[in-house]
Amino acid sequence: MKQGDEKYQEALAEAVNILRRWAREGRVGSYKSLSEELQAEGHRVHFRGPVISHLLADACRQDSEGTAPMLSALVVLKTTGRPAGQFFELAIGAPFHRTSADWTWEQERARVFARYRES
């Protein structure tokens, strides 16, 4: 699977669906649990591979115009309970620009939950 090909696009759509469901349920999940849910839907994406990072970044870009909360705030490392470094790198870059000194991942996660509770 390569970024942009048909299988990738299908996995991306499913990843967005999974993350939106998690948001409605008010829960976070690990990279491994996301990988397992994708696998159950026929998408082989290893939780430690580069494809999952691309999927999460693209899910954020697809779901947010930049000011809306970032869906990938719901995906955390099992060992720390926090997102991986790629999340924070994505957050400070375009189109998200989460550069305010008082911005936190926990606030972003709460905004994701609030957004999907309302819809």
N, C-alpha and C positions, 0 to 999 in steps of 0.2 A: 504494500500500500504506500503510495506516495502522495504528498500534499497536492491537492487539486484534482487528482484522478477521481473516477466515478466511485470507487469503493471508499475513498477518503471522504467524499461529499456525503455518502450515505452514513458513514460512521459519524461524521460531524453532525448531521441532522439528529441522529440518535443520541449523541452526547448532549446536545442542547435539550432534547426532550427529557433525558434523565436528570440533568441539572435543574431544569424547571420543576420537575416533580419533587426533587429533593427540597427545593426552595419552598414549594407549597406545603411540604411536610415539615418544614422548619428544621431541617437536619443537614449536617455536613457528612461527607464520606471521604474515604481515603482514595488515593490514586489506584490502589489495588481493587477496591470495591467498584470504582468506575470501570476499570478494565474488565472486571468479572461481569458487570451488567452489560457492557458492550459485547462481550463474548457470548452471553446468553442470547443476544439478538443477532449473532452471526458475524460480528466484527472482531477480528483478532488484533487487538491493540495491547501490547505489553505495557504494564504500568511503570516500568523503568526505562522505556524507550523514548526516542525523540518524538514519535508520532503523537503520543498522548499530550506532550507539551504543545505541539502545534494545534491539536484539536482544541485544547483549552483556550489558547490564545484566539483561535478563529471563532470559537463559540462566543467569547466575549465581544469580539468585533462584530459578529453577526447580531448579537442580542442587544448591543448598546451603541448608541450614537456618540458615546464618550462621556456624557454626564450621567447616564443611567448606571446603576450598580453593575459590577463585574461578576458574572455568573461563576467564574472559576474561583471566587473567594470561598466557595463551598467545598473545594477539594483540598484536603490536607494530608500531610505526611503522617503516617500512623505513629511514628516515633515521637513527634513533637506536637501534634495536634494543630499545626500551623501550615499554611501553604509553603511550597518550595520557593526557592529564590527566583525562579522564572516568573512567578506570579508578581512579585514585587518589582522586577524589571519591567514587566508588561505594564504595571500600574503607573509607573512614572513616565512612560513613553506615550507617544501619540496613538490613538486619540484620547486617551484617558487622563493623562496629566495629573495624577494624584501626587502632587508635590508639596501640598500644604504641610507645614510643620506639625499640625495637629491631626492629620489624617492617620487612621489606623486600619489595619486589616479587619479588626473586630467591628468597627463602624461600617466598613464596606459589606461585611457579611450580614449585619443587621439590616442594611439597606436592601440587600437582595431579598431577604426574608419578607420585609415590609412590601416590597414591590410585588411579589408574587402572592402574598396574602390578599392584597387589594384586587388582584385581577381574577 
